[in-house]
Amino acid sequence: MARRATLTSQLYRAARMSNNLRAISEGPSAYAKRVARRKVYSKQMVMTRKLLKGIGLSR
């Protein structure tokens, strides 16, 4: 059975969808920039988590 999404996760998902739709309405280049930016942020967060995990400050 799938886990039930919390209200917070539902709100974050709705905000992401809203921002994606806004970027799409501005054109393909705006949406591509958004996708690229999110990918870069994701990579940076992975590196930060590894660093913090290495010194015992993250799970």
N, CA, C and O atoms as a printed pandas DataFrame, in Angstrom:
     atom_number atom_name residue_name chain_id  residue_number  x_coord  y_coord  z_coord
0              1         N          MET        A               1    0.841   -1.171    0.000
1              2        CA          MET        A               1    0.000    0.000    0.000
2              3         C          MET        A               1    0.897    1.248    0.000
3              4         O          MET        A               1    1.885    1.309    0.731
4              5         N          ALA        A               2    0.551    2.208   -0.801
5              6        CA          ALA        A               2    1.342    3.429   -0.915
6              7         C          ALA        A               2    1.141    4.303    0.319
7              8         O          ALA        A               2    0.079    4.309    0.941
8              9         N          ARG        A               3    2.187    5.029    0.644
9             10        CA          ARG        A               3    2.085    5.940    1.778
10            11         C          ARG        A               3    1.270    7.159    1.389
11            12         O          ARG        A               3    1.309    7.619    0.247
12            13         N          ARG        A               4    0.542    7.664    2.350
13            14        CA          ARG        A               4   -0.289    8.844    2.113
14            15         C          ARG        A               4    0.581   10.103    2.169
15            16         O          ARG        A               4    1.398   10.271    3.074
16            17         N          ALA        A               5    0.390   10.969    1.199
17            18        CA          ALA        A               5    1.175   12.207    1.136
18            19         C          ALA        A               5    0.702   13.167    2.222
19            20         O          ALA        A               5   -0.496   13.296    2.476
20            21         N          THR        A               6    1.647   13.828    2.849
21            22        CA          THR        A               6    1.305   14.805    3.871
22            23         C          THR        A               6    0.821   16.086    3.199
23            24         O          THR        A               6    1.030   16.295    2.004
24            25         N          LEU        A               7    0.185   16.918    3.972
25            26        CA          LEU        A               7   -0.300   18.199    3.454
26            27         C          LEU        A               7    0.865   19.043    2.944
27            28         O          LEU        A               7    0.763   19.698    1.907
28            29         N          THR        A               8    1.968   19.021    3.684
29            30        CA          THR        A               8    3.137   19.804    3.278
30            31         C          THR        A               8    3.655   19.337    1.923
31            32         O          THR        A               8    3.936   20.160    1.052
32            33         N          SER        A               9    3.786   18.021    1.736
33            34        CA          SER        A               9    4.304   17.519    0.459
34            35         C          SER        A               9    3.333   17.823   -0.679
35            36         O          SER        A               9    3.761   18.072   -1.806
36            37         N          GLN        A              10    2.042   17.804   -0.397
37            38        CA          GLN        A              10    1.054   18.151   -1.420
38            39         C          GLN        A              10    1.170   19.618   -1.817
39            40         O          GLN        A              10    1.052   19.958   -2.994
40            41         N          LEU        A              11    1.401   20.483   -0.837
41            42        CA          LEU        A              11    1.555   21.913   -1.132
42            43         C          LEU        A              11    2.818   22.176   -1.944
43            44         O          LEU        A              11    2.803   22.967   -2.888
44            45         N          TYR        A              12    3.917   21.508   -1.573
45            46        CA          TYR        A              12    5.156   21.667   -2.341
46            47         C          TYR        A              12    4.981   21.179   -3.772
47            48         O          TYR        A              12    5.464   21.813   -4.710
48            49         N          ARG        A              13    4.288   20.051   -3.943
49            50        CA          ARG        A              13    4.042   19.513   -5.283
50            51         C          ARG        A              13    3.201   20.487   -6.105
51            52         O          ARG        A              13    3.479   20.713   -7.283
52            53         N          ALA        A              14    2.176   21.061   -5.484
53            54        CA          ALA        A              14    1.331   22.032   -6.185
54            55         C          ALA        A              14    2.123   23.276   -6.574
55            56         O          ALA        A              14    1.924   23.823   -7.659
56            57         N          ALA        A              15    3.018   23.725   -5.699
57            58        CA          ALA        A              15    3.845   24.888   -6.014
58            59         C          ALA        A              15    4.780   24.588   -7.179
59            60         O          ALA        A              15    4.954   25.427   -8.063
60            61         N          ARG        A              16    5.385   23.397   -7.190
61            62        CA          ARG        A              16    6.260   23.013   -8.307
62            63         C          ARG        A              16    5.489   22.977   -9.614
63            64         O          ARG        A              16    5.970   23.466  -10.636
64            65         N          MET        A              17    4.297   22.402   -9.584
65            66        CA          MET        A              17    3.481   22.333  -10.795
66            67         C          MET        A              17    3.116   23.729  -11.279
67            68         O          MET        A              17    3.166   24.008  -12.477
68            69         N          SER        A              18    2.750   24.603  -10.351
69            70        CA          SER        A              18    2.389   25.966  -10.701
70            71         C          SER        A              18    3.561   26.691  -11.353
71            72         O          SER        A              18    3.398   27.366  -12.369
72            73         N          ASN        A              19    4.740   26.544  -10.759
73            74        CA          ASN        A              19    5.920   27.199  -11.314
74            75         C          ASN        A              19    6.310   26.608  -12.664
75            76         O          ASN        A              19    6.766   27.334  -13.548
76            77         N          ASN        A              20    6.136   25.303  -12.832
77            78        CA          ASN        A              20    6.409   24.685  -14.133
78            79         C          ASN        A              20    5.454   25.233  -15.193
79            80         O          ASN        A              20    5.874   25.555  -16.304
80            81         N          LEU        A              21    4.191   25.337  -14.852
81            82        CA          LEU        A              21    3.211   25.859  -15.808
82            83         C          LEU        A              21    3.500   27.309  -16.164
83            84         O          LEU        A              21    3.341   27.714  -17.315
84            85         N          ARG        A              22    3.925   28.087  -15.177
85            86        CA          ARG        A              22    4.272   29.482  -15.434
86            87         C          ARG        A              22    5.467   29.568  -16.383
87            88         O          ARG        A              22    5.478   30.393  -17.296
88            89         N          ALA        A              23    6.464   28.722  -16.168
89            90        CA          ALA        A              23    7.642   28.724  -17.041
90            91         C          ALA        A              23    7.268   28.260  -18.447
91            92         O          ALA        A              23    7.764   28.810  -19.431
92            93         N          ILE        A              24    6.402   27.258  -18.549
93            94        CA          ILE        A              24    5.966   26.775  -19.865
94            95         C          ILE        A              24    5.227   27.874  -20.612
95            96         O          ILE        A              24    5.395   28.032  -21.821
96            97         N          SER        A              25    4.411   28.632  -19.893
97            98        CA          SER        A              25    3.651   29.699  -20.554
98            99         C          SER        A              25    4.558   30.811  -21.071
99           100         O          SER        A              25    4.181   31.545  -21.985
100          101         N          GLU        A              26    5.760   30.939  -20.488
101          102        CA          GLU        A              26    6.698   31.957  -20.942
102          103         C          GLU        A              26    7.520   31.491  -22.135
103          104         O          GLU        A              26    8.237   32.283  -22.746
104          105         N          GLY        A              27    7.418   30.216  -22.466
105          106        CA          GLY        A              27    8.119   29.710  -23.646
106          107         C          GLY        A              27    9.061   28.571  -23.315
107          108         O          GLY        A              27    9.373   28.317  -22.152
108          109         N          PRO        A              28    9.510   27.888  -24.362
109          110        CA          PRO        A              28   10.365   26.716  -24.144
110          111         C          PRO        A              28   11.718   27.056  -23.524
111          112         O          PRO        A              28   12.262   26.257  -22.762
112          113         N          SER        A              29   12.263   28.213  -23.834
113          114        CA          SER        A              29   13.571   28.546  -23.265
114          115         C          SER        A              29   13.465   28.791  -21.756
115          116         O          SER        A              29   14.367   28.421  -21.004
116          117         N          ALA        A              30   12.373   29.411  -21.313
117          118        CA          ALA        A              30   12.180   29.643  -19.880
118          119         C          ALA        A              30   12.035   28.325  -19.138
119          120         O          ALA        A              30   12.576   28.162  -18.044
120          121         N          TYR        A              31   11.313   27.390  -19.725
121          122        CA          TYR        A              31   11.139   26.085  -19.086
122          123         C          TYR        A              31   12.459   25.322  -19.067
123          124         O          TYR        A              31   12.781   24.678  -18.069
124          125         N          ALA        A              32   13.221   25.382  -20.144
125          126        CA          ALA        A              32   14.519   24.698  -20.204
126          127         C          ALA        A              32   15.467   25.252  -19.144
127          128         O          ALA        A              32   16.199   24.495  -18.506
128          129         N          LYS        A              33   15.457   26.563  -18.958
129          130        CA          LYS        A              33   16.297   27.179  -17.928
130          131         C          LYS        A              33   15.894   26.679  -16.550
131          132         O          LYS        A              33   16.747   26.391  -15.710
132          133         N          ARG        A              34   14.592   26.577  -16.325
133          134        CA          ARG        A              34   14.104   26.098  -15.027
134          135         C          ARG        A              34   14.545   24.668  -14.771
135          136         O          ARG        A              34   14.992   24.338  -13.673
136          137         N          VAL        A              35   14.421   23.827  -15.777
137          138        CA          VAL        A              35   14.816   22.422  -15.628
138          139         C          VAL        A              35   16.312   22.326  -15.336
139          140         O          VAL        A              35   16.730   21.578  -14.453
140          141         N          ALA        A              36   17.117   23.086  -16.081
141          142        CA          ALA        A              36   18.565   23.061  -15.878
142          143         C          ALA        A              36   18.928   23.564  -14.478
143          144         O          ALA        A              36   19.782   22.985  -13.807
144          145         N          ARG        A              37   18.280   24.633  -14.048
145          146        CA          ARG        A              37   18.553   25.196  -12.726
146          147         C          ARG        A              37   18.224   24.189  -11.626
147          148         O          ARG        A              37   18.989   24.032  -10.675
148          149         N          ARG        A              38   17.086   23.509  -11.758
149          150        CA          ARG        A              38   16.706   22.512  -10.760
150          151         C          ARG        A              38   17.692   21.357  -10.721
151          152         O          ARG        A              38   17.974   20.821   -9.650
152          153         N          LYS        A              39   18.219   20.966  -11.880
153          154        CA          LYS        A              39   19.194   19.885  -11.945
154          155         C          LYS        A              39   20.481   20.280  -11.222
155          156         O          LYS        A              39   21.052   19.485  -10.476
156          157         N          VAL        A              40   20.929   21.511  -11.450
157          158        CA          VAL        A              40   22.145   21.996  -10.793
158          159         C          VAL        A              40   21.940   22.041   -9.283
159          160         O          VAL        A              40   22.811   21.598   -8.533
160          161         N          TYR        A              41   20.805   22.567   -8.823
161          162        CA          TYR        A              41   20.529   22.621   -7.393
162          163         C          TYR        A              41   20.532   21.220   -6.797
163          164         O          TYR        A              41   21.044   21.009   -5.697
164          165         N          SER        A              42   19.965   20.272   -7.517
165          166        CA          SER        A              42   19.912   18.893   -7.047
166          167         C          SER        A              42   21.315   18.335   -6.841
167          168         O          SER        A              42   21.591   17.705   -5.821
168          169         N          LYS        A              43   22.197   18.564   -7.805
169          170        CA          LYS        A              43   23.573   18.078   -7.698
170          171         C          LYS        A              43   24.287   18.732   -6.520
171          172         O          LYS        A              43   25.030   18.069   -5.796
172          173         N          GLN        A              44   24.064   20.030   -6.326
173          174        CA          GLN        A              44   24.709   20.727   -5.210
174          175         C          GLN        A              44   24.218   20.183   -3.874
175          176         O          GLN        A              44   25.001   20.046   -2.934
176          177         N          MET        A              45   22.919   19.872   -3.784
177          178        CA          MET        A              45   22.378   19.348   -2.536
178          179         C          MET        A              45   22.957   17.975   -2.229
179          180         O          MET        A              45   23.198   17.650   -1.066
180          181         N          VAL        A              46   23.184   17.161   -3.269
181          182        CA          VAL        A              46   23.778   15.840   -3.067
182          183         C          VAL        A              46   25.186   15.987   -2.503
183          184         O          VAL        A              46   25.562   15.283   -1.565
184          185         N          MET        A              47   25.957   16.897   -3.072
185          186        CA          MET        A              47   27.322   17.110   -2.592
186          187         C          MET        A              47   27.326   17.620   -1.156
187          188         O          MET        A              47   28.142   17.182   -0.344
188          189         N          THR        A              48   26.425   18.540   -0.838
189          190        CA          THR        A              48   26.336   19.076    0.519
190          191         C          THR        A              48   25.958   17.979    1.504
191          192         O          THR        A              48   26.526   17.895    2.593
192          193         N          ARG        A              49   25.001   17.139    1.124
193          194        CA          ARG        A              49   24.583   16.054    2.013
194          195         C          ARG        A              49   25.722   15.078    2.266
195          196         O          ARG        A              49   25.910   14.622    3.393
196          197         N          LYS        A              50   26.497   14.750    1.208
197          198        CA          LYS        A              50   27.635   13.843    1.387
198          199         C          LYS        A              50   28.656   14.439    2.342
199          200         O          LYS        A              50   29.205   13.737    3.191
200          201         N          LEU        A              51   28.909   15.734    2.203
201          202        CA          LEU        A              51   29.857   16.411    3.081
202          203         C          LEU        A              51   29.367   16.358    4.528
203          204         O          LEU        A              51   30.119   15.990    5.430
204          205         N          LEU        A              52   28.105   16.726    4.743
205          206        CA          LEU        A              52   27.552   16.722    6.096
206          207         C          LEU        A              52   27.507   15.308    6.668
207          208         O          LEU        A              52   27.759   15.114    7.857
208          209         N          LYS        A              53   27.190   14.329    5.839
209          210        CA          LYS        A              53   27.138   12.951    6.290
210          211         C          LYS        A              53   28.537   12.481    6.699
211          212         O          LYS        A              53   28.696   11.736    7.666
212          213         N          GLY        A              54   29.537   12.927    5.954
213          214        CA          GLY        A              54   30.912   12.545    6.244
214          215         C          GLY        A              54   31.383   13.034    7.603
215          216         O          GLY        A              54   32.205   12.379    8.245
216          217         N          ILE        A              55   30.876   14.171    8.048
217          218        CA          ILE        A              55   31.289   14.695    9.349
218          219         C          ILE        A              55   30.228   14.427   10.431
219          220         O          ILE        A              55   30.311   14.947   11.543
220          221         N          GLY        A              56   29.229   13.602   10.075
221          222        CA          GLY        A              56   28.267   13.149   11.083
222          223         C          GLY        A              56   27.140   14.100   11.394
223          224         O          GLY        A              56   26.532   14.001   12.459
224          225         N          LEU        A              57   26.837   15.032   10.484
225          226        CA          LEU        A              57   25.766   15.989   10.747
226          227         C          LEU        A              57   24.494   15.731    9.941
227          228         O          LEU        A              57   23.559   16.531    9.975
228          229         N          SER        A              58   24.464   14.614    9.218
229          230        CA          SER        A              58   23.279   14.280    8.437
230          231         C          SER        A              58   23.094   12.765    8.453
231          232         O          SER        A              58   24.025   12.017    8.754
232          233         N          ARG        A              59   21.901   12.332    8.130
233          234        CA          ARG        A              59   21.619   10.893    8.084
234          235         C          ARG        A              59   22.016   10.314    6.773
235          236         O          ARG        A              59   21.852    9.114    6.553
